[in-house]
Amino acid sequence: MKWSKMELLHAPNGMIQFNESITFDQAAFSKMNQIRGLQNVTVSGHIQYDEQRDRAYADLDIAGVMILPCSVTNEDVDYAFHTQSLEEFAFEKLTDEDVHISKGDVVELMPVIFQLILMEIPLKVVKENVQYPRGKGWEVMKEEDYQKSKKDEIDPRLAKLKEFKTED
């Protein structure tokens, strides 16, 4: 997904529409612990060139499925994602603005798309109907279950107050 400045200039209204399925090399995920792969990734949108500012603007809509490790069992979990973004590309080096600098006169979207996908990774994913591990004298619990068990429990420091009777 690359376009040169010349292609953008010659496009009707300076805009190019796209809708593509993309794949990522599995080696890109080999050193990452938080993601194991991507499937069915589609990118749609348009890229438009602004001659007055010498900038290209890419309106992106990205959807697909991430393969993430389960936080409890470390098994693969499919996690659907969807994100939208408007990205700006400059053709000259800038120091104070938050824009992507194109290499030469070519706008390349793949590194930006990969970065946007990585920003969508959730902190924790748990597989549905997971069996939480247990051992002798210990078990892993959901936070909700832990709070329910602690709700009825009385603080041992205050247990003696239960015996206290008030007189009318």
N, CA, C and O atoms as a DFTB+ gen file, in Angstrom:
672 C
 N C O
     1  1       0.832      -1.156       0.000
     2  2       0.000       0.000       0.000
     3  2       0.895       1.243       0.000
     4  3       1.081       1.919       1.012
     5  1       1.428       1.499      -1.175
     6  2       2.311       2.643      -1.383
     7  2       1.802       3.470      -2.551
     8  3       1.309       2.936      -3.544
     9  1       1.930       4.781      -2.415
    10  2       1.593       5.677      -3.507
    11  2       2.645       6.769      -3.578
    12  3       3.083       7.297      -2.555
    13  1       3.037       7.096      -4.779
    14  2       3.982       8.194      -4.954
    15  2       3.219       9.510      -5.006
    16  3       2.004       9.542      -5.205
    17  1       3.948      10.567      -4.826
    18  2       3.355      11.900      -4.881
    19  2       2.765      12.156      -6.271
    20  3       1.733      12.813      -6.407
    21  1       3.432      11.632      -7.293
    22  2       2.966      11.795      -8.672
    23  2       1.641      11.068      -8.890
    24  3       0.752      11.591      -9.562
    25  1       1.504       9.867      -8.328
    26  2       0.239       9.130      -8.444
    27  2      -0.895       9.891      -7.772
    28  3      -2.011       9.937      -8.289
    29  1      -0.608      10.486      -6.619
    30  2      -1.627      11.261      -5.907
    31  2      -2.004      12.522      -6.678
    32  3      -3.168      12.924      -6.686
    33  1      -1.033      13.136      -7.318
    34  2      -1.307      14.338      -8.115
    35  2      -2.195      14.036      -9.314
    36  3      -3.058      14.840      -9.667
    37  1      -1.987      12.881      -9.942
    38  2      -2.733      12.523     -11.146
    39  2      -4.056      11.811     -10.854
    40  3      -4.817      11.517     -11.776
    41  1      -4.330      11.538      -9.595
    42  2      -5.584      10.879      -9.234
    43  2      -6.741      11.864      -9.390
    44  3      -6.563      13.065      -9.187
    45  1      -7.929      11.361      -9.750
    46  2      -9.099      12.248      -9.854
    47  2      -9.374      12.920      -8.502
    48  3      -9.487      12.246      -7.478
    49  1      -9.477      14.229      -8.511
    50  2      -9.696      15.036      -7.307
    51  2      -8.578      14.860      -6.268
    52  3      -8.752      15.205      -5.099
    53  1      -7.429      14.319      -6.706
    54  2      -6.310      14.106      -5.791
    55  2      -6.586      13.051      -4.736
    56  3      -5.937      13.041      -3.690
    57  1      -7.551      12.150      -4.993
    58  2      -7.958      11.154      -4.007
    59  2      -7.929       9.754      -4.607
    60  3      -8.360       9.545      -5.741
    61  1      -7.421       8.806      -3.840
    62  2      -7.399       7.399      -4.243
    63  2      -8.149       6.596      -3.185
    64  3      -7.805       6.636      -2.004
    65  1      -9.177       5.867      -3.617
    66  2      -9.944       4.979      -2.739
    67  2      -9.258       3.614      -2.711
    68  3      -8.666       3.190      -3.703
    69  1      -9.341       2.929      -1.569
    70  2      -8.788       1.579      -1.482
    71  2      -9.605       0.739      -0.517
    72  3     -10.223       1.254       0.415
    73  1      -9.595      -0.556      -0.757
    74  2     -10.233      -1.551       0.102
    75  2      -9.469      -2.842      -0.135
    76  3      -9.675      -3.508      -1.150
    77  1      -8.585      -3.204       0.795
    78  2      -7.695      -4.339       0.587
    79  2      -7.639      -5.241       1.805
    80  3      -7.797      -4.802       2.944
    81  1      -7.408      -6.513       1.528
    82  2      -7.086      -7.466       2.581
    83  2      -5.571      -7.549       2.644
    84  3      -4.904      -7.675       1.617
    85  1      -5.034      -7.478       3.848
    86  2      -3.580      -7.513       3.977
    87  2      -3.163      -8.623       4.921
    88  3      -3.930      -9.044       5.786
    89  1      -1.946      -9.087       4.743
    90  2      -1.372     -10.103       5.618
    91  2      -0.045      -9.594       6.155
    92  3       0.626      -8.781       5.520
    93  1       0.317     -10.075       7.313
    94  2       1.578      -9.711       7.933
    95  2       2.423     -10.961       8.088
    96  3       1.907     -12.037       8.391
    97  1       3.716     -10.817       7.880
    98  2       4.654     -11.917       8.020
    99  2       4.687     -12.359       9.482
   100  3       4.718     -11.520      10.382
   101  1       4.681     -13.656       9.719
   102  2       4.672     -14.190      11.083
   103  2       5.932     -13.791      11.844
   104  3       5.919     -13.745      13.074
   105  1       7.013     -13.503      11.135
   106  2       8.249     -13.081      11.796
   107  2       8.085     -11.747      12.512
   108  3       8.832     -11.455      13.446
   109  1       7.123     -10.937      12.092
   110  2       6.877      -9.647      12.742
   111  2       6.414      -9.815      14.189
   112  3       6.544      -8.890      14.991
   113  1       5.880     -10.979      14.526
   114  2       5.344     -11.224      15.856
   115  2       6.254     -12.094      16.720
   116  3       5.932     -12.362      17.877
   117  1       7.382     -12.537      16.175
   118  2       8.233     -13.501      16.875
   119  2       8.810     -12.962      18.187
   120  3       9.016     -13.733      19.125
   121  1       9.069     -11.674      18.269
   122  2       9.655     -11.112      19.486
   123  2       8.650     -10.355      20.340
   124  3       9.031      -9.647      21.272
   125  1       7.373     -10.502      20.027
   126  2       6.328      -9.818      20.786
   127  2       5.614     -10.817      21.685
   128  3       5.241     -11.906      21.249
   129  1       5.430     -10.438      22.932
   130  2       4.730     -11.309      23.878
   131  2       3.235     -11.062      23.900
   132  3       2.467     -11.964      24.237
   133  1       2.806      -9.861      23.549
   134  2       1.402      -9.497      23.702
   135  2       0.526      -9.867      22.509
   136  3      -0.699      -9.820      22.619
   137  1       1.122     -10.236      21.365
   138  2       0.333     -10.627      20.189
   139  2       1.064     -11.748      19.472
   140  3       2.292     -11.750      19.378
   141  1       0.286     -12.704      18.966
   142  2       0.876     -13.851      18.280
   143  2       0.614     -13.870      16.785
   144  3       1.276     -14.603      16.050
   145  1      -0.345     -13.071      16.327
   146  2      -0.621     -13.041      14.893
   147  2      -1.860     -12.217      14.581
   148  3      -2.568     -11.746      15.472
   149  1      -2.097     -12.059      13.275
   150  2      -3.267     -11.332      12.780
   151  2      -3.914     -12.135      11.668
   152  3      -3.223     -12.773      10.874
   153  1      -5.243     -12.106      11.609
   154  2      -5.987     -12.804      10.562
   155  2      -7.062     -11.883      10.007
   156  3      -7.550     -10.995      10.705
   157  1      -7.423     -12.097       8.762
   158  2      -8.553     -11.420       8.119
   159  2      -8.514      -9.895       8.286
   160  3      -9.539      -9.271       8.558
   161  1      -7.342      -9.308       8.123
   162  2      -7.212      -7.863       8.279
   163  2      -7.611      -7.184       6.971
   164  3      -7.074      -7.498       5.909
   165  1      -8.554      -6.257       7.062
   166  2      -8.968      -5.477       5.903
   167  2      -8.766      -3.997       6.216
   168  3      -9.032      -3.531       7.324
   169  1      -8.290      -3.282       5.211
   170  2      -8.070      -1.845       5.341
   171  2      -8.827      -1.173       4.215
   172  3      -8.655      -1.512       3.044
   173  1      -9.662      -0.223       4.577
   174  2     -10.391       0.537       3.566
   175  2     -10.282       2.018       3.901
   176  3      -9.943       2.403       5.020
   177  1     -10.576       2.826       2.908
   178  2     -10.529       4.259       3.118
   179  2     -10.063       4.969       1.869
   180  3     -10.252       4.484       0.754
   181  1      -9.451       6.125       2.065
   182  2      -8.932       6.872       0.936
   183  2      -7.723       7.689       1.367
   184  3      -7.537       7.988       2.546
   185  1      -6.914       8.037       0.387
   186  2      -5.776       8.909       0.616
   187  2      -5.929      10.096      -0.323
   188  3      -6.248       9.942      -1.502
   189  1      -5.695      11.277       0.224
   190  2      -5.933      12.499      -0.530
   191  2      -4.705      13.399      -0.406
   192  3      -4.083      13.481       0.654
   193  1      -4.374      14.062      -1.491
   194  2      -3.209      14.951      -1.512
   195  2      -3.664      16.403      -1.501
   196  3      -4.546      16.793      -2.266
   197  1      -3.055      17.200      -0.628
   198  2      -3.326      18.634      -0.534
   199  2      -2.113      19.370      -1.110
   200  3      -1.056      19.422      -0.481
   201  1      -2.274      19.940      -2.312
   202  2      -1.155      20.592      -2.992
   203  2      -0.676      21.832      -2.262
   204  3       0.525      22.101      -2.242
   205  1      -1.569      22.588      -1.668
   206  2      -1.189      23.833      -1.004
   207  2      -0.282      23.592       0.196
   208  3       0.671      24.339       0.417
   209  1      -0.573      22.563       0.959
   210  2       0.238      22.261       2.150
   211  2       1.310      21.221       1.874
   212  3       2.168      20.976       2.723
   213  1       1.273      20.601       0.688
   214  2       2.207      19.533       0.319
   215  2       2.136      18.390       1.342
   216  3       3.153      17.908       1.840
   217  1       0.896      17.977       1.634
   218  2       0.639      16.902       2.591
   219  2      -0.332      15.897       1.990
   220  3      -1.147      16.233       1.130
   221  1      -0.231      14.667       2.455
   222  2      -1.190      13.623       2.090
   223  2      -1.926      13.220       3.361
   224  3      -1.330      13.121       4.434
   225  1      -3.222      12.991       3.228
   226  2      -4.070      12.602       4.364
   227  2      -4.703      11.252       4.046
   228  3      -5.354      11.084       3.015
   229  1      -4.502      10.299       4.943
   230  2      -5.062       8.963       4.760
   231  2      -6.146       8.740       5.812
   232  3      -5.881       8.801       7.012
   233  1      -7.356       8.485       5.353
   234  2      -8.473       8.155       6.219
   235  2      -8.587       6.641       6.218
   236  3      -8.952       6.052       5.201
   237  1      -8.281       5.997       7.349
   238  2      -8.181       4.539       7.418
   239  2      -9.279       3.930       8.275
   240  3      -9.663       4.485       9.304
   241  1      -9.776       2.786       7.836
   242  2     -10.718       1.971       8.589
   243  2     -10.136       0.558       8.578
   244  3     -10.092      -0.092       7.534
   245  1      -9.692       0.088       9.741
   246  2      -8.969      -1.185       9.848
   247  2      -9.767      -2.141      10.723
   248  3     -10.210      -1.775      11.811
   249  1      -9.945      -3.362      10.243
   250  2     -10.658      -4.386      11.019
   251  2      -9.982      -5.729      10.788
   252  3      -9.356      -5.956       9.752
   253  1     -10.117      -6.605      11.757
   254  2      -9.531      -7.929      11.627
   255  2      -9.628      -8.696      12.927
   256  3     -10.417      -8.362      13.810
   257  1      -8.803      -9.742      13.032
   258  2      -8.784     -10.599      14.208
   259  2      -7.342     -10.731      14.690
   260  3      -6.448     -11.076      13.918
   261  1      -7.131     -10.456      15.966
   262  2      -5.823     -10.639      16.597
   263  2      -5.796     -12.000      17.277
   264  3      -6.811     -12.463      17.798
   265  1      -4.646     -12.629      17.269
   266  2      -4.444     -13.853      18.041
   267  2      -3.589     -13.458      19.235
   268  3      -2.418     -13.103      19.092
   269  1      -4.201     -13.526      20.422
   270  2      -3.559     -13.070      21.650
   271  2      -3.434     -14.213      22.641
   272  3      -4.211     -15.166      22.577
   273  1      -2.470     -14.144      23.561
   274  2      -2.375     -15.175      24.600
   275  2      -3.388     -14.917      25.716
   276  3      -3.568     -13.780      26.152
   277  1      -4.040     -15.974      26.167
   278  2      -4.974     -15.877      27.292
   279  2      -4.177     -15.523      28.544
   280  3      -3.110     -16.091      28.780
   281  1      -4.680     -14.602      29.337
   282  2      -3.985     -14.160      30.545
   283  2      -3.944     -15.232      31.632
   284  3      -3.109     -15.166      32.534
   285  1      -4.831     -16.209      31.553
   286  2      -4.875     -17.252      32.576
   287  2      -4.160     -18.513      32.112
   288  3      -3.338     -19.062      32.846
   289  1      -4.461     -18.981      30.899
   290  2      -3.932     -20.265      30.446
   291  2      -2.816     -20.161      29.415
   292  3      -2.166     -21.163      29.117
   293  1      -2.583     -18.988      28.871
   294  2      -1.585     -18.734      27.822
   295  2      -1.939     -19.425      26.502
   296  3      -1.071     -19.576      25.642
   297  1      -3.182     -19.842      26.327
   298  2      -3.635     -20.420      25.061
   299  2      -4.028     -19.297      24.110
   300  3      -4.271     -18.170      24.542
   301  1      -4.090     -19.602      22.817
   302  2      -4.466     -18.605      21.821
   303  2      -5.934     -18.220      21.949
   304  3      -6.802     -19.072      22.138
   305  1      -6.195     -16.914      21.841
   306  2      -7.547     -16.374      21.887
   307  2      -7.724     -15.464      20.677
   308  3      -6.890     -14.596      20.422
   309  1      -8.816     -15.664      19.928
   310  2      -9.130     -14.772      18.812
   311  2      -9.863     -13.554      19.351
   312  3     -10.854     -13.677      20.071
   313  1      -9.363     -12.376      18.994
   314  2      -9.938     -11.122      19.484
   315  2     -10.198     -10.206      18.294
   316  3      -9.261      -9.746      17.641
   317  1     -11.475      -9.941      18.011
   318  2     -11.837      -9.079      16.880
   319  2     -11.566      -7.624      17.253
   320  3     -11.819      -7.203      18.381
   321  1     -11.050      -6.867      16.290
   322  2     -10.776      -5.455      16.527
   323  2     -11.240      -4.625      15.345
   324  3     -11.397      -5.124      14.230
   325  1     -11.458      -3.343      15.618
   326  2     -11.842      -2.384      14.582
   327  2     -11.343      -1.016      15.032
   328  3     -11.573      -0.617      16.174
   329  1     -10.669      -0.303      14.153
   330  2     -10.181       1.029      14.491
   331  2     -10.259       1.937      13.269
   332  3     -10.214       1.478      12.127
   333  1     -10.376       3.215      13.532
   334  2     -10.397       4.219      12.476
   335  2      -9.388       5.294      12.837
   336  3      -9.158       5.586      14.011
   337  1      -8.790       5.877      11.804
   338  2      -7.786       6.905      12.060
   339  2      -7.617       7.791      10.837
   340  3      -7.817       7.354       9.703
   341  1      -7.247       9.035      11.080
   342  2      -6.884       9.967      10.025
   343  2      -5.407      10.289      10.224
   344  3      -5.027      10.890      11.229
   345  1      -4.588       9.892       9.273
   346  2      -3.146      10.061       9.375
   347  2      -2.668      11.098       8.369
   348  3      -3.185      11.197       7.256
   349  1      -1.670      11.866       8.785
   350  2      -1.131      12.930       7.948
   351  2       0.320      12.608       7.594
   352  3       1.105      12.206       8.453
   353  1       0.665      12.790       6.316
   354  2       2.008      12.523       5.825
   355  2       2.587      13.790       5.217
   356  3       1.930      14.469       4.427
   357  1       3.818      14.102       5.588
   358  2       4.507      15.265       5.031
   359  2       5.626      14.778       4.107
   360  3       6.186      13.701       4.311
   361  1       5.940      15.574       3.099
   362  2       6.978      15.203       2.151
   363  2       8.312      15.897       2.451
   364  3       9.301      15.672       1.753
   365  1       8.335      16.737       3.488
   366  2       9.587      17.341       3.926
   367  2       9.704      17.123       5.427
   368  3       8.698      16.908       6.104
   369  1      10.911      17.176       5.948
   370  2      11.138      16.918       7.375
   371  2      10.586      18.058       8.219
   372  3      10.803      19.235       7.928
   373  1       9.865      17.678       9.272
   374  2       9.310      18.633      10.214
   375  2       9.773      18.241      11.609
   376  3      10.016      17.065      11.879
   377  1       9.891      19.199      12.472
   378  2      10.352      18.879      13.822
   379  2       9.273      19.040      14.880
   380  3       9.312      18.350      15.899
   381  1       8.327      19.918      14.672
   382  2       7.389      20.236      15.739
   383  2       5.982      19.680      15.554
   384  3       5.131      19.886      16.419
   385  1       5.719      18.995      14.471
   386  2       4.359      18.507      14.229
   387  2       4.285      16.989      14.356
   388  3       5.284      16.288      14.195
   389  1       3.089      16.499      14.645
   390  2       2.856      15.065      14.783
   391  2       2.360      14.508      13.453
   392  3       1.177      14.205      13.296
   393  1       3.272      14.378      12.506
   394  2       2.939      13.843      11.189
   395  2       3.969      12.781      10.830
   396  3       5.073      12.754      11.375
   397  1       3.592      11.916       9.910
   398  2       4.511      10.900       9.408
   399  2       5.320      11.519       8.264
   400  3       4.774      12.222       7.414
   401  1       6.590      11.254       8.256
   402  2       7.450      11.757       7.187
   403  2       7.572      10.659       6.139
   404  3       7.960       9.533       6.452
   405  1       7.240      10.990       4.896
   406  2       7.333      10.004       3.819
   407  2       8.785       9.883       3.381
   408  3       9.555      10.841       3.452
   409  1       9.136       8.706       2.935
   410  2      10.487       8.462       2.441
   411  2      10.523       8.825       0.973
   412  3       9.865       8.194       0.146
   413  1      11.291       9.837       0.660
   414  2      11.293      10.321      -0.712
   415  2       9.954      10.949      -1.006
   416  3       9.451      11.759      -0.227
   417  1       9.386      10.580      -2.114
   418  2       8.059      11.077      -2.488
   419  2       7.033       9.954      -2.456
   420  3       6.087       9.954      -3.244
   421  1       7.216       8.990      -1.544
   422  2       6.329       7.828      -1.472
   423  2       5.662       7.769      -0.093
   424  3       6.325       7.847       0.941
   425  1       4.342       7.629      -0.108
   426  2       3.571       7.440       1.118
   427  2       3.338       5.943       1.270
   428  3       2.714       5.312       0.417
   429  1       3.850       5.376       2.372
   430  2       3.679       3.949       2.630
   431  2       2.818       3.772       3.879
   432  3       3.153       4.278       4.950
   433  1       1.710       3.052       3.733
   434  2       0.751       2.916       4.823
   435  2       0.999       1.713       5.738
   436  3       0.552       1.725       6.885
   437  1       1.686       0.694       5.277
   438  2       1.813      -0.541       6.059
   439  2       2.422      -0.316       7.450
   440  3       1.872      -0.840       8.418
   441  1       3.522       0.431       7.608
   442  2       4.032       0.635       8.967
   443  2       3.040       1.373       9.870
   444  3       2.953       1.087      11.064
   445  1       2.309       2.302       9.308
   446  2       1.320       3.050      10.085
   447  2       0.165       2.142      10.485
   448  3      -0.317       2.210      11.616
   449  1      -0.277       1.302       9.570
   450  2      -1.365       0.361       9.857
   451  2      -0.949      -0.600      10.963
   452  3      -1.725      -0.862      11.883
   453  1       0.261      -1.121      10.880
   454  2       0.761      -2.047      11.902
   455  2       0.812      -1.353      13.269
   456  3       0.432      -1.949      14.277
   457  1       1.264      -0.135      13.307
   458  2       1.321       0.629      14.548
   459  2      -0.082       0.856      15.124
   460  3      -0.281       0.731      16.332
   461  1      -1.044       1.184      14.273
   462  2      -2.422       1.398      14.737
   463  2      -3.025       0.109      15.299
   464  3      -3.766       0.144      16.281
   465  1      -2.708      -1.022      14.677
   466  2      -3.207      -2.302      15.173
   467  2      -2.601      -2.612      16.541
   468  3      -3.309      -3.060      17.443
   469  1      -1.307      -2.379      16.702
   470  2      -0.653      -2.650      17.984
   471  2      -1.231      -1.793      19.113
   472  3      -1.250      -2.216      20.269
   473  1      -1.694      -0.605      18.780
   474  2      -2.300       0.249      19.798
   475  2      -3.661      -0.270      20.245
   476  3      -4.168       0.171      21.276
   477  1      -4.260      -1.185      19.508
   478  2      -5.571      -1.745      19.847
   479  2      -5.480      -3.003      20.709
   480  3      -6.511      -3.550      21.099
   481  1      -4.278      -3.468      21.012
   482  2      -4.129      -4.688      21.812
   483  2      -4.614      -4.416      23.233
   484  3      -4.131      -3.486      23.879
   485  1      -5.560      -5.212      23.728
   486  2      -6.035      -5.010      25.104
   487  2      -4.980      -5.463      26.115
   488  3      -4.101      -6.262      25.790
   489  1      -5.075      -4.949      27.338
   490  2      -4.115      -5.319      28.369
   491  2      -4.267      -6.773      28.802
   492  3      -3.288      -7.439      29.138
   493  1      -5.522      -7.260      28.788
   494  2      -5.782      -8.615      29.281
   495  2      -6.923      -9.235      28.487
   496  3      -7.948      -8.597      28.244
   497  1      -6.730     -10.481      28.089
   498  2      -7.773     -11.241      27.397
   499  2      -7.888     -12.597      28.083
   500  3      -6.882     -13.259      28.341
   501  1      -9.118     -13.006      28.377
   502  2      -9.351     -14.302      29.001
   503  2     -10.267     -15.109      28.100
   504  3     -11.312     -14.627      27.662
   505  1      -9.870     -16.320      27.835
   506  2     -10.636     -17.230      26.989
   507  2     -11.992     -17.518      27.637
   508  3     -12.093     -17.634      28.859
   509  1     -13.040     -17.633      26.799
   510  2     -14.368     -17.946      27.327
   511  2     -14.387     -19.330      27.956
   512  3     -13.720     -20.250      27.484
   513  1     -15.161     -19.465      29.030
   514  2     -15.340     -20.728      29.744
   515  2     -14.009     -21.333      30.180
   516  3     -13.834     -22.551      30.148
   517  1     -13.081     -20.486      30.585
   518  2     -11.778     -20.975      31.015
   519  2     -11.883     -21.615      32.395
   520  3     -12.599     -21.121      33.267
   521  1     -11.176     -22.699      32.582
   522  2     -11.105     -23.351      33.884
   523  2      -9.905     -22.766      34.623
   524  3      -8.755     -22.993      34.246
   525  1     -10.190     -22.019      35.666
   526  2      -9.109     -21.399      36.420
   527  2      -8.319     -22.471      37.163
   528  3      -8.908     -23.391      37.730
   529  1      -7.003     -22.362      37.166
   530  2      -6.179     -23.402      37.797
   531  2      -6.336     -23.423      39.317
   532  3      -6.609     -22.403      39.949
   533  1      -6.153     -24.623      39.883
   534  2      -6.234     -24.843      41.325
   535  2      -5.101     -25.760      41.738
   536  3      -4.556     -26.517      40.934
   537  1      -4.771     -25.673      42.983
   538  2      -3.764     -26.565      43.542
   539  2      -4.114     -26.852      44.993
   540  3      -5.194     -26.494      45.465
   541  1      -3.200     -27.495      45.691
   542  2      -3.439     -27.833      47.086
   543  2      -3.269     -26.564      47.927
   544  3      -2.154     -26.086      48.134
   545  1      -4.386     -26.034      48.401
   546  2      -4.360     -24.852      49.241
   547  2      -4.387     -23.527      48.489
   548  3      -4.253     -22.473      49.111
   549  1      -4.554     -23.550      47.172
   550  2      -4.607     -22.295      46.416
   551  2      -5.506     -22.446      45.202
   552  3      -5.748     -23.556      44.728
   553  1      -5.991     -21.338      44.712
   554  2      -6.775     -21.309      43.479
   555  2      -6.763     -19.908      42.895
   556  3      -6.604     -18.927      43.622
   557  1      -6.929     -19.814      41.594
   558  2      -7.038     -18.532      40.916
   559  2      -8.530     -18.209      40.813
   560  3      -9.334     -19.047      40.406
   561  1      -8.881     -16.970      41.191
   562  2     -10.278     -16.560      41.199
   563  2     -10.470     -15.332      40.331
   564  3      -9.542     -14.554      40.110
   565  1     -11.702     -15.171      39.839
   566  2     -12.064     -13.925      39.182
   567  2     -12.169     -12.850      40.249
   568  3     -12.444     -13.147      41.411
   569  1     -11.953     -11.615      39.861
   570  2     -12.048     -10.496      40.802
   571  2     -13.450     -10.410      41.406
   572  3     -13.599     -10.131      42.596
   573  1     -14.481     -10.650      40.584
   574  2     -15.851     -10.582      41.081
   575  2     -16.111     -11.634      42.162
   576  3     -16.752     -11.355      43.175
   577  1     -15.598     -12.856      41.926
   578  2     -15.789     -13.923      42.908
   579  2     -15.063     -13.604      44.215
   580  3     -15.571     -13.886      45.300
   581  1     -13.896     -13.025      44.104
   582  2     -13.131     -12.652      45.293
   583  2     -13.874     -11.599      46.105
   584  3     -13.948     -11.691      47.331
   585  1     -14.422     -10.600      45.423
   586  2     -15.154      -9.537      46.124
   587  2     -16.396     -10.092      46.819
   588  3     -16.724      -9.667      47.927
   589  1     -17.097     -11.045      46.174
   590  2     -18.279     -11.661      46.795
   591  2     -17.901     -12.431      48.061
   592  3     -18.617     -12.364      49.059
   593  1     -16.785     -13.159      48.028
   594  2     -16.377     -13.936      49.192
   595  2     -15.933     -13.032      50.339
   596  3     -16.132     -13.376      51.504
   597  1     -15.344     -11.901      50.032
   598  2     -14.881     -10.972      51.063
   599  2     -16.015     -10.116      51.633
   600  3     -15.883      -9.569      52.727
   601  1     -17.113      -9.998      50.909
   602  2     -18.219      -9.148      51.334
   603  2     -18.848      -9.647      52.632
   604  3     -19.177      -8.839      53.501
   605  1     -19.020     -10.941      52.780
   606  2     -19.659     -11.516      53.962
   607  2     -18.674     -11.778      55.099
   608  3     -19.088     -12.071      56.221
   609  1     -17.405     -11.677      54.824
   610  2     -16.392     -11.962      55.830
   611  2     -16.238     -10.760      56.767
   612  3     -16.248      -9.612      56.322
   613  1     -16.099     -11.032      58.055
   614  2     -15.939      -9.970      59.053
   615  2     -14.454      -9.832      59.362
   616  3     -13.736     -10.822      59.500
   617  1     -14.013      -8.588      59.465
   618  2     -12.622      -8.308      59.816
   619  2     -12.347      -8.883      61.205
   620  3     -13.071      -8.560      62.146
   621  1     -11.318      -9.729      61.362
   622  2     -11.053     -10.348      62.665
   623  2     -10.771      -9.317      63.769
   624  3     -10.987      -9.605      64.947
   625  1     -10.305      -8.153      63.413
   626  2     -10.034      -7.120      64.411
   627  2     -11.334      -6.573      65.001
   628  3     -11.344      -6.046      66.114
   629  1     -12.428      -6.701      64.251
   630  2     -13.707      -6.174      64.710
   631  2     -14.685      -7.265      65.153
   632  3     -15.830      -6.964      65.490
   633  1     -14.250      -8.521      65.154
   634  2     -15.138      -9.643      65.467
   635  2     -15.691      -9.559      66.889
   636  3     -16.833      -9.957      67.120
   637  1     -14.917      -9.054      67.843
   638  2     -15.374      -8.949      69.232
   639  2     -16.557      -7.998      69.363
   640  3     -17.351      -8.130      70.294
   641  1     -16.685      -7.047      68.454
   642  2     -17.790      -6.100      68.529
   643  2     -19.147      -6.767      68.293
   644  3     -20.186      -6.220      68.665
   645  1     -19.133      -7.925      67.687
   646  2     -20.389      -8.655      67.469
   647  2     -21.014      -9.073      68.794
   648  3     -22.237      -9.167      68.908
   649  1     -20.184      -9.321      69.784
   650  2     -20.676      -9.746      71.077
   651  2     -21.195      -8.581      71.901
   652  3     -21.874      -8.789      72.907
   653  1     -20.894      -7.388      71.499
   654  2     -21.292      -6.181      72.223
   655  2     -22.783      -5.959      72.069
   656  3     -23.304      -5.935      70.954
   657  1     -23.469      -5.796      73.193
   658  2     -24.911      -5.567      73.176
   659  2     -25.173      -4.187      73.767
   660  3     -24.621      -3.803      74.798
   661  1     -26.010      -3.486      73.093
   662  2     -26.367      -2.159      73.604
   663  2     -27.605      -2.270      74.481
   664  3     -28.490      -3.084      74.217
   665  1     -27.663      -1.465      75.504
   666  2     -28.815      -1.460      76.397
   667  2     -29.715      -0.294      76.027
   668  3     -29.242       0.793      75.696
   669  1     -30.997      -0.531      76.086
   670  2     -31.961       0.519      75.751
   671  2     -32.211       1.429      76.907
   672  3     -32.999       2.369      76.794
